[in-house]
Amino acid sequence: MPEDRSLDEFGGAGADTGAAETETAGGTDDETETTETPDDDSSSAEPDDGESVEEPTPATATATWTAGGADCERCGDRVERRWLDDGDRVCPDCKSW
């Protein structure tokens, strides 16, 4: 198994990532300001040429949990966790796995 690594290694901390260091106005040699410069502008989040971006479909819940329990919509047993099966909230015994 590979050795654990810090997230800083992937973010470019300590590595040459195209960052430019400039001396701040009125500062000393020890005070520098880092300015990130993108290597490639083609990864813009905005669509080019009037293209529309389709919004992702929200996730659909497949199970519910109720602290005091709720009735299974098929057999009527009271359970804390119910799964969605053909539009019904059902207990594990009624769920068609």
BALUMTOR-937979 format. One record per atom (N, C-alpha, C, O): residue number from 1; residue in three letters; atom name; x, y, z. Coordinates in Angstrom, 1 decimal, decimal comma. Layout:
N
[NUM; 'ala'; 'CA'; [X; Y; Z]],
...
This chain:
97
[1; 'met'; 'N'; [0,9; -1,2; 0,0]],
[1; 'met'; 'CA'; [0,0; 0,0; 0,0]],
[1; 'met'; 'C'; [0,9; 1,2; 0,0]],
[1; 'met'; 'O'; [1,9; 1,3; 0,7]],
[2; 'pro'; 'N'; [0,6; 2,2; -0,8]],
[2; 'pro'; 'CA'; [1,4; 3,4; -0,9]],
[2; 'pro'; 'C'; [1,4; 4,2; 0,4]],
[2; 'pro'; 'O'; [0,4; 4,1; 1,2]],
[3; 'glu'; 'N'; [2,4; 5,0; 0,6]],
[3; 'glu'; 'CA'; [2,5; 5,8; 1,8]],
[3; 'glu'; 'C'; [1,5; 6,9; 1,8]],
[3; 'glu'; 'O'; [1,3; 7,5; 0,7]],
[4; 'asp'; 'N'; [1,0; 7,3; 2,9]],
[4; 'asp'; 'CA'; [0,1; 8,5; 3,0]],
[4; 'asp'; 'C'; [0,8; 9,7; 2,6]],
[4; 'asp'; 'O'; [2,0; 9,9; 2,9]],
[5; 'arg'; 'N'; [0,1; 10,6; 1,9]],
[5; 'arg'; 'CA'; [0,7; 11,9; 1,5]],
[5; 'arg'; 'C'; [-0,2; 13,0; 1,9]],
[5; 'arg'; 'O'; [-1,4; 12,9; 2,0]],
[6; 'ser'; 'N'; [0,5; 14,2; 2,1]],
[6; 'ser'; 'CA'; [-0,2; 15,4; 2,4]],
[6; 'ser'; 'C'; [-1,0; 15,9; 1,3]],
[6; 'ser'; 'O'; [-0,5; 15,8; 0,1]],
[7; 'leu'; 'N'; [-2,1; 16,6; 1,5]],
[7; 'leu'; 'CA'; [-2,9; 17,2; 0,4]],
[7; 'leu'; 'C'; [-2,1; 18,4; -0,2]],
[7; 'leu'; 'O'; [-2,3; 18,8; -1,3]],
[8; 'asp'; 'N'; [-1,2; 19,0; 0,6]],
[8; 'asp'; 'CA'; [-0,4; 20,1; 0,1]],
[8; 'asp'; 'C'; [0,5; 19,6; -1,1]],
[8; 'asp'; 'O'; [0,8; 20,5; -1,9]],
[9; 'glu'; 'N'; [0,9; 18,4; -1,1]],
[9; 'glu'; 'CA'; [1,6; 17,9; -2,3]],
[9; 'glu'; 'C'; [0,9; 18,0; -3,6]],
[9; 'glu'; 'O'; [1,4; 18,2; -4,6]],
[10; 'phe'; 'N'; [-0,5; 17,8; -3,5]],
[10; 'phe'; 'CA'; [-1,3; 17,9; -4,7]],
[10; 'phe'; 'C'; [-1,7; 19,3; -5,1]],
[10; 'phe'; 'O'; [-2,0; 19,5; -6,2]],
[11; 'gly'; 'N'; [-1,7; 20,2; -4,1]],
[11; 'gly'; 'CA'; [-2,1; 21,6; -4,4]],
[11; 'gly'; 'C'; [-0,9; 22,4; -4,9]],
[11; 'gly'; 'O'; [-1,1; 23,6; -5,2]],
[12; 'gly'; 'N'; [0,3; 21,8; -4,9]],
[12; 'gly'; 'CA'; [1,4; 22,5; -5,5]],
[12; 'gly'; 'C'; [2,2; 23,3; -4,4]],
[12; 'gly'; 'O'; [3,1; 24,1; -4,8]],
[13; 'ala'; 'N'; [1,9; 23,2; -3,1]],
[13; 'ala'; 'CA'; [2,6; 23,9; -2,1]],
[13; 'ala'; 'C'; [4,0; 23,4; -2,1]],
[13; 'ala'; 'O'; [4,3; 22,2; -2,0]],
[14; 'gly'; 'N'; [5,0; 24,3; -2,2]],
[14; 'gly'; 'CA'; [6,4; 23,9; -2,2]],
[14; 'gly'; 'C'; [6,9; 23,5; -3,5]],
[14; 'gly'; 'O'; [8,1; 23,2; -3,7]],
[15; 'ala'; 'N'; [6,1; 23,4; -4,5]],
[15; 'ala'; 'CA'; [6,5; 23,0; -5,9]],
[15; 'ala'; 'C'; [6,4; 24,2; -6,8]],
[15; 'ala'; 'O'; [5,6; 25,2; -6,5]],
[16; 'asp'; 'N'; [7,0; 24,2; -7,9]],
[16; 'asp'; 'CA'; [7,0; 25,2; -8,9]],
[16; 'asp'; 'C'; [5,7; 25,0; -9,7]],
[16; 'asp'; 'O'; [5,6; 24,2; -10,6]],
[17; 'thr'; 'N'; [4,7; 25,9; -9,5]],
[17; 'thr'; 'CA'; [3,4; 25,7; -10,2]],
[17; 'thr'; 'C'; [3,1; 26,9; -11,0]],
[17; 'thr'; 'O'; [1,9; 27,2; -11,4]],
[18; 'gly'; 'N'; [4,1; 27,7; -11,4]],
[18; 'gly'; 'CA'; [3,9; 28,8; -12,2]],
[18; 'gly'; 'C'; [3,6; 30,1; -11,4]],
[18; 'gly'; 'O'; [3,1; 31,1; -12,0]],
[19; 'ala'; 'N'; [3,7; 30,0; -10,1]],
[19; 'ala'; 'CA'; [3,5; 31,2; -9,2]],
[19; 'ala'; 'C'; [4,6; 32,1; -9,4]],
[19; 'ala'; 'O'; [5,8; 31,8; -9,4]],
[20; 'ala'; 'N'; [4,3; 33,4; -9,4]],
[20; 'ala'; 'CA'; [5,3; 34,4; -9,5]],
[20; 'ala'; 'C'; [5,4; 35,2; -8,2]],
[20; 'ala'; 'O'; [4,4; 35,6; -7,7]],
[21; 'glu'; 'N'; [6,6; 35,4; -7,7]],
[21; 'glu'; 'CA'; [6,7; 36,1; -6,4]],
[21; 'glu'; 'C'; [7,2; 37,5; -6,8]],
[21; 'glu'; 'O'; [8,1; 37,7; -7,6]],
[22; 'thr'; 'N'; [6,5; 38,5; -6,2]],
[22; 'thr'; 'CA'; [6,9; 39,9; -6,4]],
[22; 'thr'; 'C'; [7,1; 40,6; -5,1]],
[22; 'thr'; 'O'; [6,5; 40,2; -4,1]],
[23; 'glu'; 'N'; [8,0; 41,5; -5,1]],
[23; 'glu'; 'CA'; [8,3; 42,3; -3,8]],
[23; 'glu'; 'C'; [7,1; 43,2; -3,6]],
[23; 'glu'; 'O'; [6,7; 43,9; -4,5]],
[24; 'thr'; 'N'; [6,6; 43,3; -2,4]],
[24; 'thr'; 'CA'; [5,6; 44,3; -2,0]],
[24; 'thr'; 'C'; [6,1; 45,7; -2,0]],
[24; 'thr'; 'O'; [7,3; 45,9; -1,7]],
[25; 'ala'; 'N'; [5,3; 46,6; -2,3]],
[25; 'ala'; 'CA'; [5,7; 48,0; -2,3]],
[25; 'ala'; 'C'; [6,1; 48,5; -0,9]],
[25; 'ala'; 'O'; [5,3; 48,3; 0,0]],
[26; 'gly'; 'N'; [7,3; 49,0; -0,8]],
[26; 'gly'; 'CA'; [7,7; 49,5; 0,5]],
[26; 'gly'; 'C'; [8,2; 48,4; 1,5]],
[26; 'gly'; 'O'; [8,5; 48,7; 2,6]],
[27; 'gly'; 'N'; [8,2; 47,2; 1,0]],
[27; 'gly'; 'CA'; [8,5; 46,0; 1,9]],
[27; 'gly'; 'C'; [10,0; 45,7; 1,8]],
[27; 'gly'; 'O'; [10,7; 46,3; 1,0]],
[28; 'thr'; 'N'; [10,4; 44,8; 2,6]],
[28; 'thr'; 'CA'; [11,8; 44,3; 2,6]],
[28; 'thr'; 'C'; [11,9; 43,0; 1,7]],
[28; 'thr'; 'O'; [10,9; 42,6; 1,2]],
[29; 'asp'; 'N'; [13,1; 42,5; 1,6]],
[29; 'asp'; 'CA'; [13,3; 41,3; 0,8]],
[29; 'asp'; 'C'; [12,5; 40,1; 1,4]],
[29; 'asp'; 'O'; [12,2; 39,2; 0,6]],
[30; 'asp'; 'N'; [12,3; 40,1; 2,7]],
[30; 'asp'; 'CA'; [11,6; 39,0; 3,3]],
[30; 'asp'; 'C'; [10,1; 39,0; 3,1]],
[30; 'asp'; 'O'; [9,4; 37,9; 3,2]],
[31; 'glu'; 'N'; [9,5; 40,1; 2,7]],
[31; 'glu'; 'CA'; [8,1; 40,2; 2,5]],
[31; 'glu'; 'C'; [7,8; 40,1; 1,0]],
[31; 'glu'; 'O'; [8,2; 41,0; 0,2]],
[32; 'thr'; 'N'; [7,1; 39,0; 0,6]],
[32; 'thr'; 'CA'; [6,8; 38,8; -0,8]],
[32; 'thr'; 'C'; [5,3; 38,5; -0,9]],
[32; 'thr'; 'O'; [4,7; 38,0; 0,0]],
[33; 'glu'; 'N'; [4,8; 38,8; -2,1]],
[33; 'glu'; 'CA'; [3,4; 38,5; -2,4]],
[33; 'glu'; 'C'; [3,4; 37,5; -3,5]],
[33; 'glu'; 'O'; [4,1; 37,7; -4,5]],
[34; 'thr'; 'N'; [2,7; 36,4; -3,4]],
[34; 'thr'; 'CA'; [2,6; 35,4; -4,4]],
[34; 'thr'; 'C'; [1,4; 35,7; -5,3]],
[34; 'thr'; 'O'; [0,3; 35,9; -4,8]],
[35; 'thr'; 'N'; [1,6; 35,6; -6,6]],
[35; 'thr'; 'CA'; [0,5; 35,8; -7,6]],
[35; 'thr'; 'C'; [0,4; 34,6; -8,4]],
[35; 'thr'; 'O'; [1,4; 34,2; -9,1]],
[36; 'glu'; 'N'; [-0,7; 33,9; -8,4]],
[36; 'glu'; 'CA'; [-0,9; 32,7; -9,2]],
[36; 'glu'; 'C'; [-1,2; 33,1; -10,7]],
[36; 'glu'; 'O'; [-2,1; 34,0; -10,9]],
[37; 'thr'; 'N'; [-0,6; 32,5; -11,6]],
[37; 'thr'; 'CA'; [-0,9; 32,7; -13,0]],
[37; 'thr'; 'C'; [-1,3; 31,4; -13,6]],
[37; 'thr'; 'O'; [-0,6; 30,5; -13,6]],
[38; 'pro'; 'N'; [-2,5; 31,4; -14,2]],
[38; 'pro'; 'CA'; [-3,0; 30,1; -14,8]],
[38; 'pro'; 'C'; [-2,1; 29,7; -16,0]],
[38; 'pro'; 'O'; [-1,7; 30,6; -16,8]],
[39; 'asp'; 'N'; [-1,9; 28,4; -16,2]],
[39; 'asp'; 'CA'; [-1,1; 27,9; -17,3]],
[39; 'asp'; 'C'; [-1,9; 27,9; -18,5]],
[39; 'asp'; 'O'; [-1,4; 28,1; -19,6]],
[40; 'asp'; 'N'; [-3,2; 27,6; -18,4]],
[40; 'asp'; 'CA'; [-4,1; 27,4; -19,5]],
[40; 'asp'; 'C'; [-5,5; 28,1; -19,3]],
[40; 'asp'; 'O'; [-6,1; 27,7; -18,3]],
[41; 'asp'; 'N'; [-5,9; 28,9; -20,1]],
[41; 'asp'; 'CA'; [-7,2; 29,6; -19,9]],
[41; 'asp'; 'C'; [-8,4; 28,8; -20,5]],
[41; 'asp'; 'O'; [-9,5; 29,2; -20,3]],
[42; 'ser'; 'N'; [-8,1; 27,7; -21,2]],
[42; 'ser'; 'CA'; [-9,2; 26,9; -21,9]],
[42; 'ser'; 'C'; [-10,1; 26,2; -20,9]],
[42; 'ser'; 'O'; [-11,1; 25,7; -21,3]],
[43; 'ser'; 'N'; [-9,7; 26,1; -19,6]],
[43; 'ser'; 'CA'; [-10,6; 25,4; -18,6]],
[43; 'ser'; 'C'; [-11,5; 26,3; -17,9]],
[43; 'ser'; 'O'; [-11,8; 26,1; -16,8]],
[44; 'ser'; 'N'; [-12,0; 27,3; -18,6]],
[44; 'ser'; 'CA'; [-13,0; 28,3; -18,1]],
[44; 'ser'; 'C'; [-14,3; 27,6; -17,7]],
[44; 'ser'; 'O'; [-14,7; 26,7; -18,4]],
[45; 'ala'; 'N'; [-14,9; 28,0; -16,6]],
[45; 'ala'; 'CA'; [-16,1; 27,5; -16,1]],
[45; 'ala'; 'C'; [-17,3; 28,0; -16,9]],
[45; 'ala'; 'O'; [-18,3; 27,3; -16,9]],
[46; 'glu'; 'N'; [-17,1; 29,1; -17,6]],
[46; 'glu'; 'CA'; [-18,2; 29,7; -18,4]],
[46; 'glu'; 'C'; [-18,2; 29,0; -19,8]],
[46; 'glu'; 'O'; [-17,1; 28,8; -20,4]],
[47; 'pro'; 'N'; [-19,3; 28,7; -20,4]],
[47; 'pro'; 'CA'; [-19,4; 28,1; -21,7]],
[47; 'pro'; 'C'; [-19,0; 29,1; -22,8]],
[47; 'pro'; 'O'; [-19,3; 30,3; -22,6]],
[48; 'asp'; 'N'; [-18,3; 28,7; -23,8]],
[48; 'asp'; 'CA'; [-17,9; 29,6; -24,9]],
[48; 'asp'; 'C'; [-19,0; 29,5; -26,0]],
[48; 'asp'; 'O'; [-19,8; 28,6; -26,1]],
[49; 'asp'; 'N'; [-19,0; 30,6; -26,8]],
[49; 'asp'; 'CA'; [-19,9; 30,7; -28,0]],
[49; 'asp'; 'C'; [-21,4; 30,4; -27,7]],
[49; 'asp'; 'O'; [-22,0; 29,9; -28,6]],
[50; 'gly'; 'N'; [-21,9; 30,9; -26,6]],
[50; 'gly'; 'CA'; [-23,3; 30,8; -26,3]],
[50; 'gly'; 'C'; [-23,8; 29,4; -26,0]],
[50; 'gly'; 'O'; [-25,0; 29,2; -26,0]],
[51; 'glu'; 'N'; [-22,9; 28,5; -25,7]],
[51; 'glu'; 'CA'; [-23,3; 27,1; -25,3]],
[51; 'glu'; 'C'; [-24,0; 27,2; -24,0]],
[51; 'glu'; 'O'; [-23,7; 27,9; -23,1]],
[52; 'ser'; 'N'; [-25,1; 26,4; -23,9]],
[52; 'ser'; 'CA'; [-25,8; 26,3; -22,6]],
[52; 'ser'; 'C'; [-25,2; 25,1; -21,8]],
[52; 'ser'; 'O'; [-24,9; 24,1; -22,3]],
[53; 'val'; 'N'; [-25,2; 25,3; -20,5]],
[53; 'val'; 'CA'; [-24,7; 24,3; -19,6]],
[53; 'val'; 'C'; [-25,9; 23,7; -18,9]],
[53; 'val'; 'O'; [-26,8; 24,4; -18,3]],
[54; 'glu'; 'N'; [-26,1; 22,3; -19,0]],
[54; 'glu'; 'CA'; [-27,2; 21,6; -18,4]],
[54; 'glu'; 'C'; [-26,9; 21,4; -16,9]],
[54; 'glu'; 'O'; [-25,8; 20,9; -16,6]],
[55; 'glu'; 'N'; [-27,8; 21,8; -16,1]],
[55; 'glu'; 'CA'; [-27,7; 21,6; -14,7]],
[55; 'glu'; 'C'; [-27,8; 20,1; -14,3]],
[55; 'glu'; 'O'; [-28,6; 19,4; -14,9]],
[56; 'pro'; 'N'; [-27,0; 19,6; -13,4]],
[56; 'pro'; 'CA'; [-27,1; 18,2; -13,0]],
[56; 'pro'; 'C'; [-28,4; 17,9; -12,3]],
[56; 'pro'; 'O'; [-29,0; 18,7; -11,7]],
[57; 'thr'; 'N'; [-28,8; 16,6; -12,5]],
[57; 'thr'; 'CA'; [-30,1; 16,2; -11,8]],
[57; 'thr'; 'C'; [-29,8; 15,9; -10,3]],
[57; 'thr'; 'O'; [-28,8; 15,3; -10,0]],
[58; 'pro'; 'N'; [-30,6; 16,5; -9,4]],
[58; 'pro'; 'CA'; [-30,3; 16,3; -8,0]],
[58; 'pro'; 'C'; [-30,4; 14,8; -7,6]],
[58; 'pro'; 'O'; [-31,2; 14,1; -8,3]],
[59; 'ala'; 'N'; [-29,7; 14,4; -6,6]],
[59; 'ala'; 'CA'; [-29,7; 13,0; -6,2]],
[59; 'ala'; 'C'; [-31,1; 12,7; -5,6]],
[59; 'ala'; 'O'; [-31,7; 13,6; -5,0]],
[60; 'thr'; 'N'; [-31,5; 11,5; -5,7]],
[60; 'thr'; 'CA'; [-32,8; 11,0; -5,2]],
[60; 'thr'; 'C'; [-32,5; 10,1; -4,0]],
[60; 'thr'; 'O'; [-31,7; 9,2; -4,0]],
[61; 'ala'; 'N'; [-33,2; 10,4; -2,9]],
[61; 'ala'; 'CA'; [-33,0; 9,6; -1,7]],
[61; 'ala'; 'C'; [-33,6; 8,2; -1,9]],
[61; 'ala'; 'O'; [-34,6; 8,1; -2,6]],
[62; 'thr'; 'N'; [-32,9; 7,2; -1,4]],
[62; 'thr'; 'CA'; [-33,3; 5,8; -1,6]],
[62; 'thr'; 'C'; [-33,7; 5,2; -0,2]],
[62; 'thr'; 'O'; [-34,3; 4,1; -0,2]],
[63; 'ala'; 'N'; [-33,5; 5,9; 0,9]],
[63; 'ala'; 'CA'; [-33,9; 5,4; 2,2]],
[63; 'ala'; 'C'; [-34,2; 6,6; 3,1]],
[63; 'ala'; 'O'; [-33,8; 7,7; 2,9]],
[64; 'thr'; 'N'; [-35,0; 6,3; 4,1]],
[64; 'thr'; 'CA'; [-35,3; 7,3; 5,1]],
[64; 'thr'; 'C'; [-35,1; 6,7; 6,5]],
[64; 'thr'; 'O'; [-35,2; 5,5; 6,6]],
[65; 'trp'; 'N'; [-34,8; 7,5; 7,5]],
[65; 'trp'; 'CA'; [-34,7; 7,1; 8,8]],
[65; 'trp'; 'C'; [-35,5; 8,0; 9,7]],
[65; 'trp'; 'O'; [-35,4; 9,2; 9,6]],
[66; 'thr'; 'N'; [-36,3; 7,4; 10,6]],
[66; 'thr'; 'CA'; [-37,2; 8,1; 11,5]],
[66; 'thr'; 'C'; [-36,8; 7,6; 12,9]],
[66; 'thr'; 'O'; [-36,9; 6,4; 13,2]],
[67; 'ala'; 'N'; [-36,5; 8,6; 13,8]],
[67; 'ala'; 'CA'; [-36,0; 8,2; 15,2]],
[67; 'ala'; 'C'; [-37,1; 7,4; 15,9]],
[67; 'ala'; 'O'; [-36,7; 6,4; 16,6]],
[68; 'gly'; 'N'; [-38,3; 7,8; 15,9]],
[68; 'gly'; 'CA'; [-39,4; 7,1; 16,6]],
[68; 'gly'; 'C'; [-40,0; 5,9; 15,8]],
[68; 'gly'; 'O'; [-40,8; 5,2; 16,3]],
[69; 'gly'; 'N'; [-39,5; 5,7; 14,6]],
[69; 'gly'; 'CA'; [-40,0; 4,7; 13,8]],
[69; 'gly'; 'C'; [-41,2; 5,2; 12,9]],
[69; 'gly'; 'O'; [-41,9; 6,1; 13,3]],
[70; 'ala'; 'N'; [-41,5; 4,5; 11,8]],
[70; 'ala'; 'CA'; [-42,6; 4,8; 11,0]],
[70; 'ala'; 'C'; [-43,1; 3,5; 10,4]],
[70; 'ala'; 'O'; [-42,4; 2,5; 10,3]],
[71; 'asp'; 'N'; [-44,4; 3,5; 10,0]],
[71; 'asp'; 'CA'; [-45,0; 2,2; 9,5]],
[71; 'asp'; 'C'; [-44,5; 2,0; 8,0]],
[71; 'asp'; 'O'; [-44,4; 2,9; 7,2]],
[72; 'cys'; 'N'; [-44,2; 0,7; 7,8]],
[72; 'cys'; 'CA'; [-43,9; 0,2; 6,4]],
[72; 'cys'; 'C'; [-45,2; 0,4; 5,6]],
[72; 'cys'; 'O'; [-46,3; 0,0; 6,1]],
[73; 'glu'; 'N'; [-45,1; 0,9; 4,4]],
[73; 'glu'; 'CA'; [-46,3; 1,2; 3,6]],
[73; 'glu'; 'C'; [-46,9; -0,1; 3,0]],
[73; 'glu'; 'O'; [-48,0; 0,0; 2,4]],
[74; 'arg'; 'N'; [-46,2; -1,2; 3,1]],
[74; 'arg'; 'CA'; [-46,8; -2,5; 2,6]],
[74; 'arg'; 'C'; [-47,3; -3,4; 3,7]],
[74; 'arg'; 'O'; [-48,4; -3,9; 3,6]],
[75; 'cys'; 'N'; [-46,5; -3,7; 4,7]],
[75; 'cys'; 'CA'; [-46,9; -4,6; 5,7]],
[75; 'cys'; 'C'; [-47,3; -4,0; 7,0]],
[75; 'cys'; 'O'; [-48,0; -4,6; 7,9]],
[76; 'gly'; 'N'; [-47,0; -2,7; 7,2]],
[76; 'gly'; 'CA'; [-47,5; -2,0; 8,4]],
[76; 'gly'; 'C'; [-46,6; -2,1; 9,6]],
[76; 'gly'; 'O'; [-46,8; -1,5; 10,7]],
[77; 'asp'; 'N'; [-45,5; -2,9; 9,5]],
[77; 'asp'; 'CA'; [-44,5; -3,0; 10,6]],
[77; 'asp'; 'C'; [-43,9; -1,6; 10,9]],
[77; 'asp'; 'O'; [-43,6; -0,9; 10,0]],
[78; 'arg'; 'N'; [-43,7; -1,4; 12,2]],
[78; 'arg'; 'CA'; [-43,0; -0,1; 12,6]],
[78; 'arg'; 'C'; [-41,5; -0,3; 12,6]],
[78; 'arg'; 'O'; [-41,0; -1,1; 13,3]],
[79; 'val'; 'N'; [-40,8; 0,5; 11,8]],
[79; 'val'; 'CA'; [-39,3; 0,4; 11,7]],
[79; 'val'; 'C'; [-38,7; 1,8; 11,6]],
[79; 'val'; 'O'; [-39,4; 2,7; 11,2]],
[80; 'glu'; 'N'; [-37,5; 1,9; 12,0]],
[80; 'glu'; 'CA'; [-36,8; 3,2; 12,0]],
[80; 'glu'; 'C'; [-36,3; 3,5; 10,5]],
[80; 'glu'; 'O'; [-36,4; 4,6; 10,1]],
[81; 'arg'; 'N'; [-35,8; 2,5; 9,8]],
[81; 'arg'; 'CA'; [-35,2; 2,7; 8,5]],
[81; 'arg'; 'C'; [-36,2; 2,1; 7,5]],
[81; 'arg'; 'O'; [-36,5; 0,9; 7,6]],
[82; 'arg'; 'N'; [-36,5; 2,9; 6,4]],
[82; 'arg'; 'CA'; [-37,4; 2,4; 5,3]],
[82; 'arg'; 'C'; [-36,7; 2,7; 4,0]],
[82; 'arg'; 'O'; [-36,1; 3,8; 3,9]],
[83; 'trp'; 'N'; [-36,8; 1,9; 3,0]],
[83; 'trp'; 'CA'; [-36,2; 2,1; 1,7]],
[83; 'trp'; 'C'; [-37,3; 2,4; 0,7]],
[83; 'trp'; 'O'; [-38,5; 2,0; 0,9]],
[84; 'leu'; 'N'; [-37,0; 3,1; -0,3]],
[84; 'leu'; 'CA'; [-37,9; 3,4; -1,4]],
[84; 'leu'; 'C'; [-38,0; 2,3; -2,4]],
[84; 'leu'; 'O'; [-36,9; 1,9; -2,9]],
[85; 'asp'; 'N'; [-39,2; 1,7; -2,6]],
[85; 'asp'; 'CA'; [-39,3; 0,6; -3,5]],
[85; 'asp'; 'C'; [-40,6; 0,8; -4,3]],
[85; 'asp'; 'O'; [-41,7; 0,7; -3,8]],
[86; 'asp'; 'N'; [-40,5; 1,1; -5,6]],
[86; 'asp'; 'CA'; [-41,6; 1,4; -6,5]],
[86; 'asp'; 'C'; [-42,5; 2,5; -5,9]],
[86; 'asp'; 'O'; [-43,8; 2,4; -6,0]],
[87; 'gly'; 'N'; [-41,9; 3,5; -5,3]],
[87; 'gly'; 'CA'; [-42,7; 4,6; -4,8]],
[87; 'gly'; 'C'; [-43,2; 4,5; -3,3]],
[87; 'gly'; 'O'; [-43,7; 5,4; -2,8]],
[88; 'asp'; 'N'; [-43,0; 3,3; -2,8]],
[88; 'asp'; 'CA'; [-43,4; 3,0; -1,4]],
[88; 'asp'; 'C'; [-42,2; 3,1; -0,5]],
[88; 'asp'; 'O'; [-41,1; 2,7; -0,9]],
[89; 'arg'; 'N'; [-42,4; 3,5; 0,8]],
[89; 'arg'; 'CA'; [-41,4; 3,4; 1,8]],
[89; 'arg'; 'C'; [-41,6; 2,2; 2,6]],
[89; 'arg'; 'O'; [-42,6; 2,0; 3,3]],
[90; 'val'; 'N'; [-40,6; 1,2; 2,4]],
[90; 'val'; 'CA'; [-40,9; -0,1; 2,9]],
[90; 'val'; 'C'; [-39,7; -0,6; 3,9]],
[90; 'val'; 'O'; [-38,6; 0,0; 3,8]],
[91; 'cys'; 'N'; [-40,1; -1,6; 4,7]],
[91; 'cys'; 'CA'; [-39,1; -2,1; 5,6]],
[91; 'cys'; 'C'; [-38,1; -3,1; 4,8]],
[91; 'cys'; 'O'; [-38,4; -3,4; 3,7]],
[92; 'pro'; 'N'; [-37,0; -3,5; 5,5]],
[92; 'pro'; 'CA'; [-36,1; -4,4; 4,7]],
[92; 'pro'; 'C'; [-36,7; -5,7; 4,3]],
[92; 'pro'; 'O'; [-36,3; -6,2; 3,2]],
[93; 'asp'; 'N'; [-37,7; -6,2; 5,0]],
[93; 'asp'; 'CA'; [-38,4; -7,5; 4,6]],
[93; 'asp'; 'C'; [-39,2; -7,3; 3,4]],
[93; 'asp'; 'O'; [-39,4; -8,3; 2,6]],
[94; 'cys'; 'N'; [-39,8; -6,1; 3,1]],
[94; 'cys'; 'CA'; [-40,7; -5,9; 2,0]],
[94; 'cys'; 'C'; [-39,9; -5,4; 0,8]],
[94; 'cys'; 'O'; [-40,4; -5,4; -0,3]],
[95; 'lys'; 'N'; [-38,7; -4,9; 1,0]],
[95; 'lys'; 'CA'; [-37,8; -4,4; -0,1]],
[95; 'lys'; 'C'; [-37,4; -5,5; -1,1]],
[95; 'lys'; 'O'; [-36,9; -6,5; -0,7]],
[96; 'ser'; 'N'; [-37,6; -5,3; -2,4]],
[96; 'ser'; 'CA'; [-37,2; -6,3; -3,4]],
[96; 'ser'; 'C'; [-35,8; -5,9; -3,8]],
[96; 'ser'; 'O'; [-35,5; -5,1; -4,6]],
[97; 'trp'; 'N'; [-34,9; -6,6; -3,1]],
[97; 'trp'; 'CA'; [-33,4; -6,4; -3,3]],
[97; 'trp'; 'C'; [-33,0; -7,0; -4,7]],
[97; 'trp'; 'O'; [-31,9; -6,8; -5,0]],
